[in-house]
């Protein structure tokens, strides 16, 4: 292309082509890494295998987005991010908008007897494991998925549709992506993933920064996987209640409320033209 993409020369077929291309390549990246890992490393879970997959996923995703941006002569800051300082603030904002209400929800669930948790690991090893898992989740899920769906795809959809429609469309595409990579393997996942995508899209839309949803995504998936059976750190009863009330309902309600006060000029009907 000889000139940068702008709303004036941007057509619906441009939107379809770009979104479809990035979505399809993204599916190939995730499935290719999973296939290669199972073939050459083995199917059993290990933190090292998970971390290596995470590094490769982030590297390939950054390459994909960079190629797409270069093709359109667009810049990274057009995907819902600004300065490094603001991005770090937005990441921490999203992280703690999940962590604080989720911790409160966990406390409430335990106190009224809806959830019980037994720890199987000593504290020092547990903290080390959670830190490594947090970095891995950031690299294998939060950063690459948010850059693609709440970054690149969201930006192009938002040039044609208002926020509310963009949020629904990116959630639909994210759910399709999840199905194609095998992440929707149960009724619970089918119920969780579309709603999760809507929450992440809402956080990105209100804050105007994709790093808010990256922070939220990192926090919730680190906690969920830390409590899961693969890690072996905890025995949890009442996991469904814990995830629904403490991990999803409370943080999403608090997050939307806090961000609405912080970014009071936000408009659901707004479109943002390409520049």
Sine and cosine of phi, psi and omega as CSV:
sin_phi,cos_phi,sin_psi,cos_psi,sin_omega,cos_omega
0.00,0.00,0.61,-0.79,-0.08,-1.00
-1.00,-0.03,-0.23,0.97,-0.01,-1.00
-0.62,-0.79,0.35,-0.94,-0.04,-1.00
-0.94,0.34,0.45,-0.89,-0.02,-1.00
-0.96,0.27,0.79,-0.61,0.07,-1.00
-0.75,-0.66,0.24,-0.97,0.00,-1.00
-0.87,0.50,-0.54,0.84,-0.05,-1.00
-0.89,0.46,-0.66,0.75,-0.01,-1.00
-0.97,-0.24,0.25,0.97,-0.04,-1.00
-0.99,-0.12,0.81,-0.59,-0.03,-1.00
-0.87,-0.49,0.20,-0.98,-0.05,-1.00
-0.88,0.48,-0.62,0.79,0.01,-1.00
-0.91,0.42,-0.48,0.88,0.09,-1.00
-0.89,0.45,-0.68,0.73,0.03,-1.00
-0.88,0.48,-0.76,0.66,-0.06,-1.00
-0.89,0.46,-0.71,0.71,-0.04,-1.00
-0.89,0.46,-0.74,0.67,-0.06,-1.00
-0.93,0.37,-0.71,0.70,0.00,-1.00
-0.90,0.43,-0.70,0.71,-0.01,-1.00
-0.90,0.44,-0.66,0.75,-0.03,-1.00
-0.90,0.44,-0.74,0.68,-0.01,-1.00
-0.92,0.40,-0.64,0.77,0.02,-1.00
-0.89,0.46,-0.73,0.68,-0.03,-1.00
-0.91,0.42,-0.71,0.71,0.03,-1.00
-0.90,0.44,-0.62,0.78,0.05,-1.00
-0.87,0.50,-0.67,0.74,0.04,-1.00
-0.89,0.46,-0.67,0.74,0.04,-1.00
-0.90,0.44,-0.63,0.78,0.01,-1.00
-0.88,0.47,-0.78,0.63,-0.06,-1.00
-0.91,0.41,-0.71,0.70,0.00,-1.00
-0.93,0.36,-0.60,0.80,0.02,-1.00
-0.91,0.43,-0.68,0.73,0.02,-1.00
-0.91,0.41,-0.68,0.74,0.01,-1.00
-0.89,0.45,-0.68,0.74,0.00,-1.00
-0.91,0.41,-0.71,0.70,0.01,-1.00
-0.89,0.45,-0.63,0.78,0.01,-1.00
-0.91,0.42,-0.72,0.69,0.00,-1.00
-0.91,0.42,-0.57,0.82,-0.07,-1.00
-0.97,0.24,-0.71,0.71,-0.14,-0.99
-0.98,-0.20,-0.34,0.94,-0.03,-1.00
-0.93,-0.36,-0.58,0.82,-0.04,-1.00
0.87,-0.49,0.35,-0.94,-0.08,-1.00
-1.00,0.03,-0.23,0.97,-0.01,-1.00
-0.94,0.33,0.61,-0.79,-0.01,-1.00
-0.96,0.28,0.66,-0.75,0.16,-0.99
-0.49,-0.87,0.57,-0.82,0.00,-1.00
-0.85,0.53,-0.61,0.79,-0.01,-1.00
-0.91,0.41,-0.72,0.69,0.04,-1.00
-0.86,0.51,-0.71,0.70,0.00,-1.00
-0.87,0.50,-0.66,0.75,-0.03,-1.00
-0.93,0.36,-0.67,0.74,0.03,-1.00
-0.89,0.45,-0.64,0.77,0.07,-1.00
-0.89,0.45,-0.61,0.80,0.00,-1.00
-0.90,0.43,-0.71,0.70,0.01,-1.00
-0.87,0.50,-0.70,0.71,-0.02,-1.00
-0.92,0.38,-0.64,0.77,0.02,-1.00
-0.88,0.48,-0.73,0.68,0.01,-1.00
-0.90,0.43,-0.69,0.72,-0.02,-1.00
-0.87,0.50,-0.72,0.69,-0.03,-1.00
-0.94,0.33,-0.59,0.81,0.03,-1.00
-0.92,0.39,-0.69,0.72,0.05,-1.00
-0.87,0.48,-0.63,0.78,0.05,-1.00
-0.90,0.43,-0.70,0.71,0.02,-1.00
-0.85,0.52,-0.77,0.64,-0.03,-1.00
-0.91,0.41,-0.63,0.78,0.03,-1.00
-0.88,0.47,-0.69,0.73,0.02,-1.00
-0.89,0.45,-0.69,0.73,0.00,-1.00
-0.89,0.45,-0.68,0.73,0.02,-1.00
-0.92,0.39,-0.65,0.76,0.01,-1.00
-0.90,0.43,-0.62,0.78,0.02,-1.00
-0.88,0.48,-0.63,0.78,-0.01,-1.00
-1.00,-0.04,0.01,1.00,-0.05,-1.00
0.81,0.58,0.71,0.70,0.07,-1.00
-0.93,-0.36,0.24,-0.97,-0.04,-1.00
-0.93,-0.38,0.34,-0.94,-0.02,-1.00
-0.87,0.49,-0.57,0.82,-0.05,-1.00
-0.94,0.33,-0.10,0.99,0.08,-1.00
-1.00,0.09,-0.04,1.00,-0.01,-1.00
-0.99,-0.13,0.29,0.96,0.02,-1.00
1.00,-0.07,0.66,0.75,0.10,-1.00
-0.50,-0.86,0.35,-0.94,-0.05,-1.00
-0.78,-0.63,-0.88,-0.47,-0.01,-1.00
-0.99,0.15,0.30,-0.95,0.03,-1.00
-0.85,0.53,-0.67,0.74,0.00,-1.00
-0.87,0.49,-0.73,0.69,0.01,-1.00
-0.92,0.38,-0.58,0.81,0.02,-1.00
-0.92,0.40,-0.66,0.75,0.05,-1.00
-0.89,0.45,-0.69,0.73,0.05,-1.00
-0.86,0.50,-0.71,0.70,-0.02,-1.00
-0.91,0.42,-0.63,0.77,0.04,-1.00
-0.88,0.47,-0.76,0.65,0.00,-1.00
-0.91,0.42,-0.59,0.81,0.05,-1.00
-0.87,0.49,-0.76,0.65,0.02,-1.00
-0.90,0.44,-0.63,0.78,-0.01,-1.00
-0.88,0.47,-0.75,0.66,-0.06,-1.00
-0.99,0.16,-0.37,0.93,0.13,-0.99
-0.92,0.40,-0.39,0.92,0.15,-0.99
-1.00,0.02,-0.75,0.67,-0.18,-0.98
-0.89,0.46,-0.71,0.70,-0.10,-1.00
-0.92,0.38,-0.81,0.58,0.04,-1.00
-0.91,0.40,-0.52,0.85,0.03,-1.00
-0.91,0.40,-0.64,0.77,0.05,-1.00
-0.90,0.44,-0.65,0.76,0.06,-1.00
-0.90,0.44,-0.69,0.72,0.02,-1.00
-0.89,0.45,-0.63,0.77,0.06,-1.00
-0.88,0.47,-0.70,0.71,0.02,-1.00
-0.87,0.50,-0.70,0.72,-0.01,-1.00
-0.90,0.44,-0.71,0.70,-0.02,-1.00
-0.88,0.48,-0.64,0.77,0.01,-1.00
-0.94,0.33,-0.67,0.74,-0.05,-1.00
-0.90,0.43,-0.59,0.80,-0.03,-1.00
-1.00,-0.07,0.08,1.00,0.14,-0.99
0.99,0.11,0.25,0.97,0.02,-1.00
-0.99,0.17,-0.40,0.92,-0.05,-1.00
-0.68,-0.73,0.62,-0.79,0.15,-0.99
-0.74,-0.68,0.63,-0.78,-0.04,-1.00
-0.74,-0.67,0.80,-0.60,0.10,-1.00
-0.92,-0.38,0.75,-0.67,-0.03,-1.00
-1.00,-0.03,0.74,-0.67,-0.03,-1.00
-0.95,-0.31,0.04,1.00,-0.13,-0.99
-0.78,-0.62,0.55,-0.83,0.05,-1.00
-0.94,0.34,0.40,-0.92,-0.20,-0.98
-0.87,0.49,-0.71,0.71,-0.07,-1.00
-0.90,0.44,-0.69,0.73,0.02,-1.00
-0.93,0.37,-0.60,0.80,0.01,-1.00
-0.88,0.47,-0.74,0.68,-0.01,-1.00
-0.90,0.45,-0.66,0.75,0.03,-1.00
-0.89,0.45,-0.69,0.73,-0.01,-1.00
-0.90,0.43,-0.66,0.75,-0.01,-1.00
-0.92,0.40,-0.62,0.79,0.04,-1.00
-0.89,0.46,-0.72,0.70,0.02,-1.00
-0.89,0.45,-0.67,0.75,0.02,-1.00
-0.90,0.44,-0.64,0.77,0.01,-1.00
-0.87,0.49,-0.71,0.71,0.03,-1.00
-0.90,0.43,-0.66,0.75,-0.01,-1.00
-0.91,0.42,-0.71,0.70,0.03,-1.00
-0.87,0.49,-0.66,0.75,0.05,-1.00
-0.85,0.53,-0.68,0.73,-0.09,-1.00
-0.99,0.13,-0.54,0.84,-0.11,-0.99
-0.99,-0.10,-0.37,0.93,-0.05,-1.00
-0.81,-0.58,-0.91,0.42,-0.21,-0.98
-0.88,0.48,-0.82,0.57,-0.06,-1.00
-0.91,0.42,-0.82,0.57,-0.05,-1.00
-0.91,0.41,-0.67,0.74,-0.03,-1.00
-0.93,0.38,-0.64,0.77,0.00,-1.00
-0.94,0.34,-0.63,0.78,0.03,-1.00
-0.89,0.46,-0.61,0.79,0.01,-1.00
-0.97,0.25,-0.79,0.62,-0.19,-0.98
-1.00,-0.02,-0.71,0.70,0.03,-1.00
-1.00,-0.06,-0.04,1.00,0.07,-1.00
-0.97,-0.26,-1.00,0.06,-0.11,-0.99
-0.89,0.45,-0.82,0.57,-0.06,-1.00
-0.91,0.42,-0.68,0.74,0.02,-1.00
-0.86,0.52,-0.67,0.74,-0.06,-1.00
-0.89,0.46,-0.68,0.74,-0.01,-1.00
-0.95,0.30,-0.65,0.76,0.06,-1.00
-0.88,0.48,-0.63,0.77,-0.08,-1.00
-0.95,0.32,-0.26,0.96,0.09,-1.00
-0.96,0.28,-0.38,0.93,-0.03,-1.00
-0.94,-0.35,-0.40,0.92,-0.11,-0.99
-0.79,-0.62,0.45,-0.89,0.10,-0.99
-0.93,0.36,0.17,-0.99,-0.07,-1.00
-0.81,0.59,-0.74,0.67,-0.11,-0.99
-0.88,0.48,-0.66,0.76,0.01,-1.00
-0.95,0.30,-0.61,0.79,0.03,-1.00
-0.88,0.47,-0.67,0.74,0.02,-1.00
-0.87,0.49,-0.70,0.71,0.00,-1.00
-0.92,0.38,-0.66,0.75,-0.02,-1.00
-0.92,0.38,-0.68,0.73,0.01,-1.00
-0.93,0.37,-0.51,0.86,0.07,-1.00
-0.92,0.40,-0.64,0.77,0.05,-1.00
-0.89,0.45,-0.70,0.72,0.00,-1.00
-0.92,0.38,-0.62,0.79,0.03,-1.00
-0.90,0.43,-0.63,0.78,0.03,-1.00
-0.92,0.39,-0.63,0.77,0.07,-1.00
-0.89,0.46,-0.69,0.72,0.06,-1.00
-0.86,0.51,-0.73,0.68,-0.01,-1.00
-0.87,0.49,-0.65,0.76,0.03,-1.00
-0.90,0.44,-0.68,0.73,-0.07,-1.00
-0.94,0.35,-0.41,0.91,0.02,-1.00
-0.99,-0.16,0.09,1.00,0.07,-1.00
0.99,0.11,0.32,0.95,-0.02,-1.00
-0.99,0.11,-0.30,0.96,0.08,-1.00
-0.99,-0.15,1.00,0.05,-0.10,-1.00
-0.92,-0.40,0.08,1.00,0.00,-1.00
-0.41,-0.91,0.23,-0.97,0.04,-1.00
-0.89,0.45,-0.59,0.80,0.02,-1.00
-0.89,0.47,-0.68,0.74,0.03,-1.00
-0.92,0.39,-0.60,0.80,0.04,-1.00
-0.89,0.45,-0.58,0.82,0.05,-1.00
-0.97,0.24,-0.53,0.85,-0.11,-0.99
-0.99,0.16,-0.74,0.67,-0.21,-0.98
-0.90,0.44,-0.73,0.69,0.03,-1.00
-0.88,0.48,-0.67,0.75,0.03,-1.00
-0.91,0.42,-0.63,0.78,0.04,-1.00
-0.88,0.47,-0.67,0.74,0.02,-1.00
-0.90,0.43,-0.60,0.80,0.04,-1.00
-0.91,0.41,-0.68,0.74,0.03,-1.00
-0.88,0.48,-0.72,0.69,0.01,-1.00
-0.90,0.44,-0.65,0.76,0.05,-1.00
-0.90,0.44,-0.62,0.78,0.04,-1.00
-0.90,0.45,-0.69,0.72,0.01,-1.00
-0.90,0.44,-0.67,0.74,0.02,-1.00
-0.91,0.41,-0.64,0.77,-0.04,-1.00
-0.92,0.39,-0.75,0.66,-0.07,-1.00
-0.93,0.37,-0.69,0.72,-0.04,-1.00
-0.98,0.22,-0.43,0.90,-0.06,-1.00
0.97,0.22,0.13,0.99,-0.07,-1.00
-0.73,-0.68,0.82,-0.58,-0.02,-1.00
-0.90,0.43,-0.39,0.92,-0.02,-1.00
-0.94,0.34,-0.33,0.95,0.11,-0.99
-0.91,0.41,-0.71,0.70,0.03,-1.00
-0.95,0.32,-0.50,0.87,0.07,-1.00
-0.89,0.45,-0.70,0.71,0.02,-1.00
-0.89,0.46,-0.72,0.69,0.02,-1.00
-0.88,0.47,-0.71,0.70,0.00,-1.00
-0.87,0.49,-0.71,0.71,0.00,-1.00
-0.87,0.50,-0.71,0.71,-0.07,-1.00
-0.91,0.42,-0.77,0.63,-0.10,-0.99
-0.92,0.39,-0.64,0.77,-0.04,-1.00
-0.97,0.24,-0.50,0.86,0.10,-1.00
-0.89,0.45,-0.72,0.69,-0.01,-1.00
-0.91,0.42,-0.71,0.71,-0.03,-1.00
-0.88,0.47,-0.70,0.71,-0.02,-1.00
-0.96,0.28,-0.51,0.86,0.05,-1.00
-0.89,0.45,-0.58,0.81,-0.02,-1.00
-1.00,0.08,-0.15,0.99,-0.06,-1.00
-0.97,0.24,0.21,-0.98,-0.09,-1.00
-0.94,0.35,-0.43,0.90,-0.03,-1.00
-0.89,0.46,-0.58,0.81,-0.02,-1.00
-0.98,0.22,-0.54,0.84,0.05,-1.00
0.96,0.28,0.29,0.96,-0.04,-1.00
-1.00,0.07,-0.46,0.89,-0.14,-0.99
-0.70,-0.71,0.47,-0.88,0.27,-0.96
-0.94,-0.33,0.87,-0.48,-0.12,-0.99
-0.86,-0.51,0.76,-0.65,0.19,-0.98
-0.92,-0.40,0.60,-0.80,-0.06,-1.00
0.99,0.14,0.53,0.85,-0.08,-1.00
-0.90,0.43,-0.62,0.79,-0.02,-1.00
-0.89,0.46,-0.70,0.71,0.04,-1.00
-0.89,0.46,-0.68,0.73,0.01,-1.00
-0.87,0.49,-0.73,0.69,-0.03,-1.00
-0.92,0.40,-0.68,0.73,-0.06,-1.00
-0.93,0.37,-0.78,0.63,-0.10,-1.00
-0.99,0.15,-0.82,0.57,-0.14,-0.99
-0.99,0.15,-0.59,0.81,-0.12,-0.99
-1.00,-0.04,-0.42,0.91,-0.08,-1.00
-0.89,-0.46,-0.87,0.49,-0.13,-0.99
-0.88,0.47,-0.82,0.58,-0.06,-1.00
-0.91,0.42,-0.76,0.65,0.01,-1.00
-0.89,0.46,-0.62,0.79,-0.01,-1.00
-0.93,0.37,-0.64,0.77,0.03,-1.00
-0.92,0.39,-0.72,0.70,0.01,-1.00
-0.91,0.41,-0.68,0.73,-0.02,-1.00
-0.87,0.50,-0.73,0.68,0.00,-1.00
-0.89,0.45,-0.63,0.78,-0.01,-1.00
-0.92,0.39,-0.74,0.68,-0.02,-1.00
-0.89,0.45,-0.72,0.70,-0.02,-1.00
-0.91,0.41,-0.56,0.83,0.03,-1.00
-0.90,0.43,-0.57,0.82,0.08,-1.00
-0.96,0.28,-0.63,0.78,-0.03,-1.00
-0.94,0.33,-0.59,0.81,-0.04,-1.00
-0.86,-0.51,0.95,0.30,-0.12,-0.99
-0.95,0.32,-0.27,0.96,0.00,-1.00
-1.00,0.09,0.02,1.00,-0.01,-1.00
-0.89,0.46,0.63,-0.77,0.01,-1.00
-0.73,-0.68,0.79,-0.61,0.01,-1.00
-0.91,0.41,-0.45,0.89,-0.09,-1.00
-1.00,-0.03,0.02,1.00,-0.08,-1.00
-0.97,0.25,0.64,-0.77,0.21,-0.98
-0.94,-0.35,0.41,-0.91,0.03,-1.00
-0.83,-0.56,0.95,-0.31,-0.04,-1.00
-0.91,0.41,0.48,-0.88,0.11,-0.99
-0.95,0.32,0.58,-0.82,-0.02,-1.00
-0.85,-0.52,0.00,0.00,0.00,0.00
